[in-house]
Amino acid sequence: MEKPFNLDRFTTGVNAYVRLTDGSEATVVPAPLAAIGDYFGVVVIKIGETVVDHALFTRQGALNTGAQMYMKATRMTGFANVYAADGGGHRLGSIIRETRGGLDNLRDSASRVAVAEVSYEV
């Protein structure tokens, strides 16, 4: 699933991707160079481990080649408390932890009626 380019995630090590003119997908990683003019920095475009190009990019993820970088969603799984709701229903807690045990130290965990495994994308 393609998601809009996110500069904060990209500069902290999350890869971006770009479609090449032939329709294939390439991985885009930041290169260790400073910003140039109106461009935020330089990227290395790779297919597998092979470098196919270098490009300048803007804060919005636009490359000087005319291509637009995008991100991919990461599927995550965790656990959340389930609480009794008014009217006989249930509501899912807003805090997700990696393990069931990670929920035990939440102050309202004593009132939970169950623990649910949740899957989400970021």
C-alpha positions in Angstrom: 0.0 0.0 0.0 1.5 3.3 -1.0 1.4 6.2 1.5 2.4 9.8 1.1 6.1 10.6 1.6 7.0 11.4 5.3 10.2 13.4 5.7 10.5 12.7 9.5 10.2 8.9 9.0 12.6 9.0 6.0 15.3 10.9 7.8 15.2 8.5 10.8 15.9 5.4 8.7 12.6 4.3 7.1 13.0 3.6 3.4 11.0 5.4 0.7 10.1 4.1 -2.7 9.8 5.5 -6.2 8.3 4.1 -9.5 10.8 4.2 -12.4 9.8 5.0 -15.9 9.4 1.3 -16.8 6.9 0.9 -13.9 9.3 -1.0 -11.6 9.7 0.0 -8.0 13.0 1.2 -6.5 14.1 1.7 -2.9 15.2 5.3 -2.0 17.6 5.9 0.9 19.1 9.2 2.1 22.7 9.8 1.1 25.1 11.4 3.6 25.3 14.8 1.8 24.1 18.3 2.7 21.1 20.1 1.2 21.6 21.8 -2.2 19.8 24.9 -3.2 16.0 24.4 -2.9 16.5 20.7 -2.4 16.5 19.1 1.1 19.2 16.5 0.3 20.4 13.7 -1.9 19.1 10.2 -2.2 20.4 7.0 -3.5 18.0 4.9 -5.7 18.5 1.2 -5.5 17.0 -2.0 -6.9 18.0 -4.7 -4.5 21.6 -3.8 -3.6 22.4 -2.3 -7.0 22.5 1.5 -7.1 20.7 2.7 -10.2 20.7 6.5 -9.7 21.2 9.4 -7.4 18.8 12.4 -7.1 18.0 15.5 -5.2 14.8 15.7 -3.2 12.5 18.3 -1.7 10.9 18.2 1.8 7.7 16.9 0.1 9.5 14.0 -1.5 9.7 15.3 -5.1 12.9 14.2 -6.9 14.6 16.4 -9.4 14.0 13.6 -11.9 10.2 14.4 -11.7 9.4 11.3 -9.7 7.6 11.4 -6.3 8.8 9.4 -3.4 6.2 7.5 -1.3 6.2 5.3 1.8 4.9 1.8 2.4 2.6 1.0 5.3 4.0 -1.2 8.0 1.7 -3.8 9.6 1.9 -3.9 13.3 0.3 -6.2 15.9 -0.2 -5.5 19.6 -2.6 -5.8 22.5 -5.2 -3.4 24.0 -7.5 -3.6 27.0 -11.3 -4.1 26.4 -13.6 -2.4 28.9 -17.3 -2.6 29.6 -19.2 0.4 28.1 -22.4 2.0 29.2 -25.4 0.3 27.6 -24.0 -3.2 27.8 -21.4 -2.8 25.0 -17.7 -2.8 25.0 -15.0 -0.4 24.1 -11.4 -0.9 23.1 -8.7 1.0 25.1 -6.6 3.6 23.2 -3.2 2.3 24.4 -1.6 -0.6 22.4 1.4 -2.5 23.8 3.6 -5.1 22.1 2.8 -7.8 24.7 -0.3 -8.6 26.9 1.9 -8.1 30.0 2.7 -4.6 28.8 -0.9 -3.7 29.6 -0.7 -4.8 33.3 0.9 -1.6 34.6 -1.8 0.7 33.1 -3.8 2.3 35.9 -7.2 1.3 34.6 -6.2 -2.3 33.7 -8.0 -3.6 36.8 -11.3 -2.7 35.2 -10.7 -4.4 31.9 -12.9 -7.3 30.9 -10.6 -8.8 28.3 -7.5 -8.2 26.2 -7.8 -8.0 22.4 -5.1 -8.5 19.8 -5.1 -5.7 17.3 -3.5 -5.3 13.9 -2.9 -1.9 12.4 -0.8 -0.1 9.8 1.5 2.9 10.3 
